[in-house]
Amino acid sequence: MERRTESDRRTGSTSERNEAVPWRSRTVQIVLTSTALAPLGVPLISPALPVFRDAFGITDAQASLLVSTYFLVGIVLSPFIGILADRVGRKRVLVGGLIAFGVLGGAMAVAPTFEALLALRVAQGTAAAAIFITTVTLVGDAFDGVQRNAVLGANVAVLSATAALFPVVGGALAGIAWNAPFLAYLAALPIAAFAQVALEEPERTDDKGGIAYLADAARTVLTPALAALFGVAFLTEFLLFGVVFTAMPFVLATTLAPVLIGAVILVSETASMVVALSSGRLARYLSNEWLIAAGFACYAVGFAAAWAAAGLVGTIVAVLVVGAGVGLLMPVVDAAVSDRVTTEYLAGAMSLRNSTTFLGRTAGPVAFAGLAITAGVGYDPLLLASSIVAVAATGVAVVAGPVRLARVGARSTSA
């Protein structure tokens, strides 16, 4: 059993039966505040992709690089960030990531060329990886069982709430000036100061280092069950960022202004927020593996509905269902990973999950924009293809997930 701090015990965070989120916990407050920044990375600028395209005189595929390059370096560096968080502490990595995120983001507002803007996005993505990894790791450190699901659900709900707001804000700011959205990144600086003052470093063990630590971490993390969960994380983000944050803005741009495109994305994120807030309650009745299957089923239905939609109303219904799938998938993947890894190597495990997440977010926009424009496939067929992929993922999850992964989890518990 992982060690918990005295403040965590006072909040009752280790109670398996308590599904409430301990809102007074400083750990929860800092995690949720930091998580609220995450949608500044992509949802803020996604509705403005056509504006950036026109401002710099580039193609759709080039504009999509503003999404994919944000996650590029994080794919490779996330494991090293996780090791760093395990060895030097979550607090130092989180505070440093927040500062870099704000400074680099603010600098984008004065980028002289598109190439300079891309370079800053690459560097900022590394800082974002530090924030993603340490926030979910702090939750895994401090909470157990159903309450862990509840806090992770609240974390995704905050992510979805701000992701629902920021597309509208980003679309409105882009209507003022192409670089206005990037000024919002400066909000990370006061949050970094709050984390530095208020966050207590979780207890760690420092009895191993160097090769011994890396070897033990590899044995702990590189298991079939965790590999399957990393695959779920990749596919979740690949389809989400390929369809909702890349394909749909370009499809809708023919008839809607950027602010209205942001409103459509807002609908999806609102559904995600509502479902994620129920993660703790759902975990009392369904295993994480069954919730993963349900999430992919929502993807399948939502993407098919988006392909068949004849107007704005049909599109809104489709993104509502997709958003529900996101709300189901994202909290339970992190909860399932946390269940299978001890605190000593939790940041390392979360860093690998983050690498697969970033890989999906990078590959999705490139694949969808590339196939639609460069290969001449178009966006509509890709919506149908995404639904078919989600149907297959649902089938695999139903057949393999609740049977094989649950059995692995049972063996780990008995051990």
N, C-alpha and C positions, 0 to 999 in steps of 0.2 A: 504493500500500500504506500502511495506517495506521502511524503511528509507535507504538513500544512503549517502555516504560520499561526501564531496565537490569535491575530486579528481575524484570520479566516475562520478559526474555530468559534470565535465570538459571534460571527455572523451566521454560524450554523451551516457553512458551505458544504460540509461533508455529509450532510443528511441525504441518504438515498431516497427518502420518501418526500422530501420537500421540493416541490416543483417551482416554487416562487423564485424570482430573481432578486437577490439582495442588493437593492438599488443604493443603499447607504455605504456599501463596500467601496473603498477608494480604488481598489483594483478594478471593479466593475465600471466605475465612473471614468477612469482613465482609458480602459479598453474601449468603451463605447464612444468616448469623445474622439479618440484616435481613429477608430473605425469610421466615424462620420466623415473623415477627410477622404477616405478611399475613393468615393465616386467623383472627386475632383479630377482623378486620373483620366477616366474615359467618359462616363456619362455626361460630364460637364461639357466636353468638346464634341461628343458624337453628333449632336444635331447641327453643329457648326461645320462639319466636314465639307459640305458644298461651299461654304463661305471661304474656308482655307484654300480649297481648290481654285476658286476664282481669284482670290487675293494673290496667290503665288503663280497662277497660270500653270497648274499641274493637272494630272489625270486623276480619276477616281482611285485607281490602284495606288498612286503615290500619296494621295490624301489619306488613305487607309493606313499608311505607315505611321501616322501620328498615333494610331491606336496600337499597332503591333510592336513598334520599336520601344514603346513604353515598358513592355514586358520582356524584351529581348535579353538583356544582360541578366535580369533576375532569374532566368531559366538556368543559367550556368552558376551564378554566384549564390543563389538561395541556399544550397547545402553548406557553403562556407559561412554564410550569415547565421545559419542554424547552429553550426558548431561553435561559432563565436558567442552566440547567446547562451549556449550550454556552458561554455568555459568562463566567460568574463561577466555574464549576467544579463538578464532580460532588460533591466532598466537602462543600462548604458547603450545598448543597441537600439532600443526604442527611442530614447531622447535624441541620439545622434541621427537616426533615420528621420525623425520629425523635422529637425533643423535643416537637414539637407533637402528634404522634400519641399519645404517652404522657400528656401533660398533659390534653388534651381528652378522651381516653378515660376517664381516672380521674375526671374531673369528671362524667361521665355517671352514676356511682354515686349522686350526690347531686342529680340533676336533679329538681326539684319537680313538673314536669308533663310530659306526653307531648310537648307543643310544645317545651319546653326541651330535652328529649332529642333531638328531631329536629334542632333548631338545632345542637346539639353534633355530631351525626352528620354534618351537612353540612360543618361546619368541619373535622372530623377527616378527611373524605374527601379534602380538598385535601392534607393532610399525607400521607395514604396514597398519593396520586398521585405525590408527590415521591419516595417510597420505591420505588414500582414502576418509575418511569422511570429513576432513577439506578442502581438495581441491575442491570437488564438492559443499560443503557448501559455501565456499567463492564465487564461481561463482553464486550460488543462491542468496547470499546477495547482490551482486553488479550489477546484470543484470536482465533484464525483457524480456518477450515476445520472438520475433524472434531472438533478439540478444543473449538471453540466450541459445537458441538452437544452435546458431552459435558458441558461446564460448564453450559450452559443446561438440559440434561436433569437434571443434579444439582440445579440451582436449582428446577426444577419438582418434582423428587422431594422436596426439603425442604418445598416448599410443600404437596405432597400429604400428606407424613408429618404435618406439624403440623395440616393441615386434617383429617386422619383422627383425630388425637388431640383437637383442640379441640371438636368437636361433643359428644363424650362428656363432656369437662370442662365445657363450657357447659351441657349438660343437667343434670349433677350439681349445678353451682353454682346454676342456676335453681331446683332443687328445695329449696335452702336459703333463698334470697331472690331476688326478681326482679332486684335490682341487683348481686348478687354477681359475675356474669360480667364486669362492666365494670372491676373492680379488676385484672384480668389485663393491661390495657393499660399499666399502670405499668412493665411489663417493658421497654418501649422505652427508658426513660431510661438504664439502664446500657449498653445496646447503643449508644446515641448517644455515650456517653463513650468506649467502645471504638473506635468509628469515628473520633472526633476525634483520638485518640492514635495509632492504628495505620494509618489509610488514607493512602496517598500519592496526591496529585492527579495524574491522567494529564496528559501533555503536551498543550498546546493551542496553536492559532495564534490570535493576536489582531490580525491585520493588517487585518481588515474589521470594520465596525460599522454600526449603524443600518440605513438602508434597503438598503445594499449587501449586508449580511449576510442580511437577511430575503429579499431578492430571490433571492440564490443558494441559500438554504435551500429556498425554494419550488420552484425549478427542480430541485433535487436530490431532493426528497421527493415532489412531486406528479407521479408517473408512473403509467401504467396498471398496471404490475406491482405497485407498492407499494399502489395503491388496491385491487387484488384481494386482497392479503394483509391489508389492513385489514378488508376485508369478511369474510374468513375469521375474523379475530379477533373481530369483532362477533358473527357467527353462533355461534361456539364458546361464547362467554360467555352470549349470549341464551338458548340452549337449556339450557346447564348450570344457570344460575341460575333459569331459569323452571321447569325440571322438577325437578332434584335438590334445590335449596335452597329452593324455594317450594311447588310442587305436592305433592311427595311427603311433606314433613312434615305438611301438613294432611290428606292422605289417610291417613297412618299414625297420626295423632293419635287417630283413632277407636278404635284397638285397642292402641296402644303408648304407654308412658310416654316423656317427653322423652329420657331417657338411652338408651332402646332405639332411638328415632329417630336419635339421634346415632350409635349403633352401625351402623345401616344406611348412613349417610353415610360412616362410617369405612371400610366395605368398599369403597365407590367410590374413596375417596381412596387407599386402600392399593393398589388396582389401578393407579391413575394413577402412584403413586410407583414401582412396579416397572417399568412400561413406560417412564417417563421416564428412569430410570437406564440404560436400554438405548439411549437416543437416539443416543449417539455411535457405538455399534456398528451400529445400523440405518442411520445416515447413510453408512456405508461401502458399503452395497449398494443403497440406494434414495435417490432425490433427495428434497429437502424437499417437492416438489410431490406425489410419489407417496405420501409419508407423510401429507400432508394428506388425500388421497383415502381412505386407509385409516382415518384417524381419523373422518371423517364416516360411513364405512361402519359403524364400531363404534357410533356414535351411533344410526344407523338401526336396527340390530339390537337394541341395548339398550333404546331407547324402546319399540319394538314388544313386546319381552319384558315390560317393565314394565306395558304396557297389558293384556297377556294374562295376567299373573301372577295366580294364584288364591290365593296365600298368601305367607308371609314368605320361604320358600325361593326361590320364583320371583322375588320382588322382589330378593333378594340377588344372584341370578345376573344379573338385568338390570343392576343398578348396577355389578357387576363389569365388564361389557362396556362400559358408558358410561365408567367410570373408565379403561379401556384407551384409549378414544378421546381422552380428555382428555390422557393421557400422551403420545399421539402428536402431537396438534395443538399444544399450547402451546409446547414447545421449538422446533419447526421453524418456526413463524411468526416468532419472534424471530430465529432463525438466518437465515432467508431475508431478513428486513428488513436485518439487519446485513451480509449479503453484498452488498447493493445500495447502501449508503450509506457515505460516508467518515466518519472520526472527527469531523471538524469539525462535521458536521450530524447526527451519530448520535442525540444526545439529542433533537433536534427531531423526527426520524423516529420514535423510540420514544415520544415524547410524543403524536404523532398515533395511533400504535398503541394507546397507553394510553387516548386519548379514545374510540376505537371500542370498546375493551374495556369501559371504564366505561359507555358508552352501552348495550352489550349487557347488562351486569349491572344497569343501572337499568331498562331497558325490560322485561327478562325477568320479574322478579317482578311488576311492575305489570300487564303484559299477561296473565300467567297467572292471577293472583288476580282481576283485573278481569273477564276473560272467564268464569272459573269461577263467581264469586259474583255480581257485578253483572249480567252478561249471562245468568246461569243455565245456562251451558254444562256446568259440572261439570268436574272435573279429569281423569277418565278419557278423554274424547274428546280432550283436549289432548295426552295422551301419544301417542295414535295420530297426531294431526296433526303432532306433533314428529318422529315417525319418518318420515312422508311428506316433510317438509321436509328431513330429513337424507338421505333417498334422493336427492332432487333435487340437493342439494349435492354428494353423492358423484358423481353423473353429470356435473355441471358440472366438478368437479375432475378427473375422468378425461379428459374431452374437452378442456377448455381449459387446465387447469393444467400438466401435464407437457409439453404441446406449446408453448403460447404463452409461459408464464413461463420455462420452461427456455431457450427461444430468446432471450428478453430477457436472461437471465443470461449466456448464451454471448456475446452481442454486447457486454455490459458487460465481460466478461473479456477479450475480444479487443481492446477499446478501451484 
